[in-house]
Amino acid sequence: MARQRKAGKSAPAAKPAPRRDSALPAPYKQPPEVLQPLIETFDEAHVYILHVDSKPASFKRKIFLVPVLMNIGIVLLFLLRVWWIAPWYLNLVTSAMGYWNATTIFVDEMSWEEIVPEIAWRAMTFMLDTLLAVFLWPWPLEFCFGQRHGNPVAWRRAVGFRDREVVVRRSRATWSKGMGDVVSDGEDSANSNAARSYFLARVHAATSPLVLGEKTGYVLMDGDWDLDWGAMIDATTMVDKKMAALEAFTLVVLLYQEQWGWISVDLRSGEAAEDQDGRRRQVLAFRDALGRIGKEDLFYRWIEIVQFEASQPGGFGVEKQEKAALQIRELFMKEGVDFDEFWKESVGTDSALGIQ
């Protein structure tokens, strides 16, 4: 691959060799060998989620048009501001050099009633332009020229718009940094189990059928995950050059552990895959039923409650499920809908499945 592993890590010789002599505990396994060229470019401090986005190309084009227009608007507003304010700043500079002009003030000849408003107005102007330059201007720069993890423009220029695209999400350091051992129980099994539950809760919330089925890749950025544009370009290049089949990128979760090296999380194995597909069909049937009675907004609020509780430390245990169930039933009741009865009528199963 063209890119190299991110810098800033210890030399390989200083690290213990990853274990390959024993089987990984469930639900972990060795990552697909075909993905090794891509994995070698990943940052070991982050968790990665790969999946195939099957939304239509036309839909993806419309979604991408939103940030394009937004960034064009920011650039135009910024240029308008520069055109408007640049002469004023130039006059300030020339005034400071001793050339009097409209911005020159003679303090000795002015009263405090005149000085204070003038200083306040100039201070607010400086603050406004500083905020624009520091916080707003970097958006279009990062959108078009970002280098650390690539940028959306480079990604779309390289990949275009396809009906099936590889999406690579990278965890934000706010939760994945210092996560600890999420694989082995070891001597401190209590802490290891807590770390594992915390990690798997984040992963399951990010890979649920609701998320992957309802959202296209570009809108999957949130407080926990960002998109790795460079990795998506590399993955697409691998597919185009027949280095890997597109199916090899179907829902792969990758993380690095000192003891094991790069490993993946087995989310769709055996009966679990069938259960997940059945669960997705039930959820979509529930959404359609709510839509028919004009209550589709309840569906998305229901998702928000479940995902919020599932993403909290400690996993989505019985206590969290009961808490979520209470909130959901109250939410639906306020809209005149009995959650349990409506779920059973629309899906045909126990309503508990809609809360777990």
BAFI-494634 format. One line per field, with one value per residue (C-alpha): chain; x, y, z; residue in one letter. Coordinates in Angstrom, 2 decimals, padded with zeros to 5 digits. Layout:
<rs>
bami = (A / ...)
x = (X / ...)
y = (Y / ...)
z = (Z / ...)
loro = (a / ...)
</rs>
This chain:
<rs>
bami = (A / A / A / A / A / A / A / A / A / A / A / A / A / A / A / A / A / A / A / A / A / A / A / A / A / A / A / A / A / A / A / A / A / A / A / A / A / A / A / A / A / A / A / A / A / A / A / A / A / A / A / A / A / A / A / A / A / A / A / A / A / A / A / A / A / A / A / A / A / A / A / A / A / A / A / A / A / A / A / A / A / A / A / A / A / A / A / A / A / A / A / A / A / A / A / A / A / A / A / A / A / A / A / A / A / A / A / A / A / A / A / A / A / A / A / A / A / A / A / A / A / A / A / A / A / A / A / A / A / A / A / A / A / A / A / A / A / A / A / A / A / A / A / A / A / A / A / A / A / A / A / A / A / A / A / A / A / A / A / A / A / A / A / A / A / A / A / A / A / A / A / A / A / A / A / A / A / A / A / A / A / A / A / A / A / A / A / A / A / A / A / A / A / A / A / A / A / A / A / A / A / A / A / A / A / A / A / A / A / A / A / A / A / A / A / A / A / A / A / A / A / A / A / A / A / A / A / A / A / A / A / A / A / A / A / A / A / A / A / A / A / A / A / A / A / A / A / A / A / A / A / A / A / A / A / A / A / A / A / A / A / A / A / A / A / A / A / A / A / A / A / A / A / A / A / A / A / A / A / A / A / A / A / A / A / A / A / A / A / A / A / A / A / A / A / A / A / A / A / A / A / A / A / A / A / A / A / A / A / A / A / A / A / A / A / A / A / A / A / A / A / A / A / A / A / A / A / A / A / A / A / A / A / A / A / A / A / A / A / A / A / A / A / A / A / A / A / A / A / A / A / A / A / A / A / A)
x = (000.00 / 001.12 / 000.57 / 002.67 / 001.77 / 001.25 / 004.35 / 004.89 / 004.97 / 007.68 / 010.04 / 008.78 / 011.82 / 010.86 / 007.41 / 006.69 / 005.89 / 002.12 / 000.86 / -000.02 / 000.30 / -003.17 / -006.73 / -008.22 / -011.09 / -014.54 / -015.68 / -012.21 / -010.36 / -007.44 / -008.26 / -008.56 / -005.11 / -006.25 / -006.68 / -003.10 / -001.87 / -004.58 / -004.13 / -000.43 / -001.41 / -003.62 / -002.81 / -002.53 / -004.10 / -007.47 / -010.26 / -011.43 / -014.76 / -014.98 / -018.24 / -019.77 / -022.18 / -024.92 / -026.92 / -027.55 / -024.89 / -027.46 / -028.33 / -024.65 / -024.17 / -027.00 / -025.63 / -022.14 / -023.54 / -024.56 / -021.01 / -019.76 / -022.28 / -021.68 / -017.93 / -018.38 / -020.62 / -017.97 / -015.29 / -017.50 / -018.43 / -014.79 / -013.68 / -016.47 / -015.28 / -011.69 / -012.77 / -014.78 / -012.31 / -008.88 / -008.72 / -009.50 / -006.66 / -004.34 / -005.26 / -004.51 / -001.05 / -000.25 / -001.56 / 000.74 / 003.62 / 002.88 / 000.69 / -002.52 / -005.79 / -009.42 / -008.43 / -006.02 / -007.29 / -005.86 / -006.44 / -005.38 / -008.16 / -010.88 / -013.09 / -013.60 / -017.10 / -015.46 / -012.46 / -014.27 / -016.75 / -013.95 / -011.70 / -014.62 / -015.62 / -012.06 / -011.64 / -014.86 / -013.71 / -010.37 / -012.13 / -014.62 / -011.95 / -009.77 / -012.65 / -013.39 / -009.75 / -009.17 / -012.43 / -014.30 / -011.63 / -010.02 / -013.25 / -012.93 / -009.14 / -009.52 / -012.37 / -010.27 / -006.63 / -006.53 / -003.42 / -003.38 / -006.11 / -006.89 / -009.90 / -013.41 / -012.58 / -009.59 / -011.75 / -014.53 / -012.07 / -010.40 / -013.50 / -016.31 / -019.86 / -020.60 / -023.58 / -021.29 / -018.45 / -016.01 / -016.41 / -013.68 / -014.43 / -011.72 / -012.44 / -011.91 / -009.20 / -011.68 / -012.82 / -010.42 / -007.14 / -006.04 / -008.93 / -006.81 / -006.95 / -010.32 / -009.37 / -007.68 / -009.08 / -005.66 / -005.07 / -007.30 / -010.35 / -012.80 / -011.15 / -010.63 / -014.29 / -015.33 / -013.05 / -014.38 / -018.01 / -017.31 / -015.55 / -018.14 / -020.99 / -019.41 / -018.85 / -022.35 / -023.91 / -021.86 / -022.55 / -026.21 / -028.49 / -030.32 / -027.18 / -025.78 / -029.17 / -030.43 / -027.32 / -024.86 / -021.17 / -020.64 / -023.11 / -021.65 / -019.27 / -020.20 / -018.67 / -017.23 / -016.19 / -014.61 / -014.09 / -010.60 / -010.61 / -007.14 / -008.00 / -011.16 / -009.12 / -006.65 / -009.43 / -011.11 / -007.76 / -007.37 / -010.79 / -010.13 / -006.74 / -008.28 / -006.13 / -009.27 / -012.91 / -015.42 / -017.06 / -013.87 / -014.74 / -018.22 / -018.44 / -014.92 / -013.95 / -010.19 / -008.22 / -004.64 / -003.67 / -000.07 / -000.44 / -002.17 / -001.34 / -004.16 / -007.35 / -010.95 / -014.30 / -016.54 / -019.92 / -021.62 / -020.83 / -023.18 / -026.55 / -025.62 / -025.71 / -029.17 / -030.41 / -029.05 / -030.73 / -034.02 / -033.67 / -033.12 / -036.27 / -038.29 / -036.97 / -037.72 / -041.23 / -041.72 / -040.50 / -042.86 / -045.79 / -045.07 / -044.79 / -048.24 / -049.82 / -047.75 / -045.50 / -042.19 / -040.43 / -041.04 / -038.93 / -035.85 / -036.34 / -036.59 / -033.27 / -031.63 / -032.67 / -031.42 / -028.13 / -027.48 / -027.98 / -025.98 / -023.01 / -022.65 / -019.86 / -020.75 / -022.56 / -026.27 / -027.08 / -030.41 / -030.48 / -029.80 / -032.41 / -035.04 / -034.19 / -034.44 / -037.72 / -039.27 / -038.20 / -039.44 / -042.84 / -043.33 / -042.27 / -044.75 / -047.54 / -047.23 / -047.97 / -050.95 / -049.22 / -048.92 / -045.41 / -045.90 / -049.17 / -047.99 / -044.74 / -046.64 / -049.16 / -046.54 / -043.74 / -045.47 / -042.99 / -042.51 / -041.99 / -038.87 / -037.03 / -037.58 / -035.73 / -032.80)
y = (000.00 / 003.58 / 004.74 / 003.69 / 002.91 / 006.07 / 007.37 / 007.84 / 004.21 / 002.13 / 000.26 / -003.26 / -004.82 / -003.26 / -004.90 / -008.46 / -010.74 / -011.20 / -014.61 / -016.98 / -020.23 / -020.44 / -019.72 / -016.34 / -016.30 / -015.62 / -013.37 / -012.59 / -014.14 / -013.45 / -010.89 / -012.01 / -012.44 / -010.68 / -007.44 / -007.36 / -004.73 / -002.37 / -003.27 / -002.38 / 001.25 / 001.44 / 003.26 / 000.80 / 003.30 / 003.14 / 000.66 / 000.30 / -000.77 / -001.77 / -002.39 / -002.15 / 000.73 / -000.44 / 002.77 / 003.85 / 006.01 / 008.72 / 008.95 / 009.19 / 011.98 / 013.99 / 013.45 / 014.54 / 017.63 / 019.00 / 019.42 / 020.57 / 023.43 / 024.20 / 024.51 / 026.57 / 028.88 / 029.17 / 030.05 / 032.69 / 034.24 / 034.24 / 035.90 / 038.47 / 039.20 / 039.60 / 041.90 / 043.98 / 044.19 / 044.00 / 047.78 / 048.53 / 046.32 / 047.89 / 051.32 / 050.13 / 048.97 / 052.18 / 054.25 / 052.36 / 053.21 / 056.93 / 057.58 / 059.13 / 057.93 / 057.26 / 054.64 / 056.92 / 058.05 / 060.91 / 059.91 / 063.29 / 064.97 / 062.43 / 061.92 / 058.56 / 058.42 / 058.33 / 056.14 / 053.24 / 052.49 / 052.70 / 050.30 / 047.92 / 047.91 / 047.19 / 044.44 / 042.77 / 043.01 / 041.39 / 038.65 / 037.93 / 037.64 / 035.49 / 033.10 / 032.93 / 032.22 / 029.68 / 027.73 / 028.27 / 028.58 / 025.16 / 023.38 / 023.88 / 023.45 / 020.07 / 019.11 / 019.70 / 019.39 / 017.37 / 015.21 / 013.32 / 010.83 / 012.05 / 014.20 / 013.81 / 015.50 / 013.23 / 010.23 / 011.12 / 012.00 / 008.61 / 006.49 / 008.41 / 007.37 / 003.66 / 001.54 / -000.50 / 001.27 / 000.31 / 002.47 / 002.59 / 004.15 / 005.00 / 005.33 / 008.67 / 008.74 / 010.09 / 006.52 / 004.08 / 005.48 / 003.59 / 001.16 / -001.64 / -005.39 / -006.26 / -009.84 / -011.71 / -012.06 / -012.64 / -012.00 / -008.94 / -010.54 / -008.01 / -005.08 / -007.07 / -008.05 / -004.43 / -003.22 / -005.92 / -005.07 / -001.37 / -002.06 / -004.50 / -002.15 / 000.60 / -001.77 / -003.28 / 000.20 / 001.23 / -001.94 / -002.51 / -003.23 / 000.01 / 002.05 / 000.22 / -000.22 / 003.34 / 005.47 / 005.90 / 005.96 / 009.72 / 010.40 / 007.79 / 010.30 / 011.05 / 011.56 / 008.02 / 007.42 / 009.32 / 008.30 / 007.39 / 008.80 / 007.51 / 003.99 / 004.05 / 005.03 / 002.21 / -000.33 / 000.65 / 000.43 / -003.12 / -004.04 / -002.39 / -004.13 / -007.51 / -007.71 / -008.43 / -009.08 / -006.46 / -009.06 / -009.28 / -005.85 / -006.86 / -005.82 / -006.28 / -004.83 / -004.52 / -003.59 / -003.96 / -005.71 / -006.02 / -009.70 / -010.74 / -008.11 / -007.11 / -009.07 / -008.84 / -009.21 / -012.01 / -010.29 / -012.48 / -016.15 / -019.08 / -018.64 / -015.10 / -013.97 / -015.45 / -013.89 / -010.50 / -010.69 / -011.69 / -008.87 / -006.38 / -007.54 / -007.13 / -003.63 / -002.54 / -003.99 / -002.02 / 001.17 / 000.68 / 000.08 / 003.30 / 005.14 / 003.97 / 005.63 / 008.81 / 008.10 / 007.37 / 009.93 / 007.54 / 004.95 / 007.18 / 008.32 / 004.66 / 003.98 / 006.91 / 005.61 / 002.07 / 003.20 / 005.68 / 003.08 / 000.45 / 002.79 / 003.50 / 001.85 / -001.58 / -002.85 / -003.27 / -005.54 / -006.37 / -003.17 / -000.98 / -002.89 / -002.33 / 001.37 / 001.65 / -000.30 / 002.11 / 005.17 / 003.65 / 002.66 / 006.13 / 007.75 / 005.72 / 006.14 / 009.94 / 009.57 / 007.32 / 004.10 / 001.00 / -000.18 / -003.85 / -004.26 / -002.34 / -004.34 / -007.62 / -006.56 / -005.28 / -007.81 / -010.82 / -011.46 / -010.55 / -006.81 / -007.48 / -008.08 / -004.45 / -003.26 / -005.67)
z = (000.00 / -000.55 / 003.00 / 005.96 / 009.54 / 011.58 / 013.29 / 017.00 / 018.16 / 019.77 / 017.56 / 016.77 / 018.43 / 021.76 / 021.74 / 022.86 / 019.96 / 019.55 / 020.63 / 017.83 / 019.77 / 021.25 / 020.24 / 020.96 / 023.46 / 022.02 / 020.43 / 019.04 / 016.13 / 013.83 / 011.11 / 007.48 / 005.95 / 002.78 / 004.76 / 006.09 / 003.56 / 004.83 / 008.50 / 008.26 / 007.68 / 010.79 / 014.01 / 016.88 / 019.30 / 017.53 / 016.88 / 013.27 / 011.83 / 008.17 / 006.37 / 002.91 / 002.34 / -000.04 / -000.29 / -003.92 / -005.54 / -006.27 / -002.57 / -001.61 / -004.13 / -002.57 / 000.94 / -000.10 / -001.78 / 001.64 / 003.07 / -000.33 / -000.43 / 003.24 / 002.74 / -000.42 / 001.60 / 004.34 / 001.79 / 000.14 / 003.49 / 004.56 / 001.31 / 001.68 / 005.20 / 004.02 / 001.19 / 003.65 / 006.56 / 004.87 / 004.10 / 007.75 / 008.99 / 006.41 / 007.73 / 011.28 / 010.22 / 008.34 / 011.26 / 013.63 / 011.28 / 011.70 / 008.67 / 009.91 / 008.43 / 009.36 / 011.96 / 013.80 / 017.20 / 019.25 / 022.83 / 024.22 / 022.29 / 023.14 / 026.17 / 027.89 / 026.42 / 022.98 / 023.83 / 025.52 / 022.67 / 020.09 / 022.02 / 022.66 / 018.99 / 017.86 / 020.47 / 019.30 / 015.68 / 016.55 / 018.51 / 015.73 / 013.06 / 015.32 / 015.93 / 012.21 / 011.37 / 014.14 / 014.22 / 010.93 / 008.25 / 009.04 / 008.03 / 004.26 / 004.49 / 006.22 / 003.89 / 000.78 / 001.85 / 005.10 / 005.24 / 008.55 / 007.63 / 004.13 / 003.31 / 001.86 / -001.44 / -002.10 / -001.18 / -003.59 / -006.37 / -005.99 / -005.39 / -007.04 / -006.14 / -006.16 / -005.17 / -002.93 / -001.14 / 001.60 / 004.72 / 007.38 / 010.76 / 013.28 / 016.99 / 018.65 / 021.31 / 023.87 / 024.58 / 022.91 / 024.27 / 027.35 / 027.03 / 028.47 / 027.88 / 026.36 / 025.44 / 028.27 / 031.76 / 033.29 / 037.00 / 037.15 / 035.59 / 037.04 / 035.30 / 032.09 / 031.98 / 032.59 / 029.79 / 027.49 / 028.24 / 027.69 / 024.39 / 023.05 / 024.00 / 021.90 / 018.99 / 019.06 / 019.18 / 016.14 / 014.14 / 014.93 / 011.95 / 012.70 / 012.17 / 009.17 / 007.52 / 007.89 / 007.41 / 004.57 / 005.41 / 005.33 / 008.15 / 010.53 / 012.10 / 015.71 / 019.13 / 019.17 / 015.56 / 012.71 / 009.09 / 007.88 / 004.36 / 003.49 / 004.62 / 002.51 / -000.54 / 000.20 / 000.69 / -002.58 / -004.36 / -003.04 / -004.43 / -007.80 / -008.14 / -007.21 / -004.07 / -002.05 / -002.78 / -001.71 / 000.53 / 002.61 / 004.05 / 005.23 / 008.86 / 010.21 / 013.61 / 014.21 / 017.30 / 018.49 / 021.72 / 022.86 / 023.66 / 020.45 / 017.83 / 015.47 / 016.10 / 014.95 / 016.69 / 015.45 / 015.17 / 012.59 / 013.13 / 012.76 / 014.41 / 015.50 / 011.88 / 011.36 / 014.58 / 013.55 / 010.14 / 011.76 / 014.26 / 011.44 / 009.65 / 012.85 / 013.45 / 009.89 / 010.17 / 013.39 / 011.69 / 008.74 / 011.09 / 012.99 / 009.69 / 008.63 / 011.68 / 011.31 / 014.31 / 012.59 / 014.81 / 017.73 / 015.93 / 015.86 / 019.45 / 020.46 / 018.70 / 020.47 / 023.90 / 023.25 / 021.71 / 024.51 / 027.23 / 025.30 / 024.89 / 028.60 / 030.62 / 031.95 / 028.86 / 028.16 / 031.09 / 032.69 / 034.75 / 031.69 / 029.68 / 032.38 / 032.51 / 028.72 / 028.73 / 031.21 / 029.19 / 025.93 / 027.30 / 028.81 / 025.53 / 023.50 / 026.04 / 025.82 / 022.10 / 022.76 / 021.68 / 023.85 / 023.00 / 023.97 / 022.08 / 019.03 / 018.81 / 019.04 / 016.39 / 013.94 / 014.52 / 016.06 / 018.87 / 022.52 / 023.00 / 025.10 / 021.83 / 020.94 / 024.00 / 024.30)
loro = (m / a / r / q / r / k / a / g / k / s / a / p / a / a / k / p / a / p / r / r / d / s / a / l / p / a / p / y / k / q / p / p / e / v / l / q / p / l / i / e / t / f / d / e / a / h / v / y / i / l / h / v / d / s / k / p / a / s / f / k / r / k / i / f / l / v / p / v / l / m / n / i / g / i / v / l / l / f / l / l / r / v / w / w / i / a / p / w / y / l / n / l / v / t / s / a / m / g / y / w / n / a / t / t / i / f / v / d / e / m / s / w / e / e / i / v / p / e / i / a / w / r / a / m / t / f / m / l / d / t / l / l / a / v / f / l / w / p / w / p / l / e / f / c / f / g / q / r / h / g / n / p / v / a / w / r / r / a / v / g / f / r / d / r / e / v / v / v / r / r / s / r / a / t / w / s / k / g / m / g / d / v / v / s / d / g / e / d / s / a / n / s / n / a / a / r / s / y / f / l / a / r / v / h / a / a / t / s / p / l / v / l / g / e / k / t / g / y / v / l / m / d / g / d / w / d / l / d / w / g / a / m / i / d / a / t / t / m / v / d / k / k / m / a / a / l / e / a / f / t / l / v / v / l / l / y / q / e / q / w / g / w / i / s / v / d / l / r / s / g / e / a / a / e / d / q / d / g / r / r / r / q / v / l / a / f / r / d / a / l / g / r / i / g / k / e / d / l / f / y / r / w / i / e / i / v / q / f / e / a / s / q / p / g / g / f / g / v / e / k / q / e / k / a / a / l / q / i / r / e / l / f / m / k / e / g / v / d / f / d / e / f / w / k / e / s / v / g / t / d / s / a / l / g / i / q)
</rs>
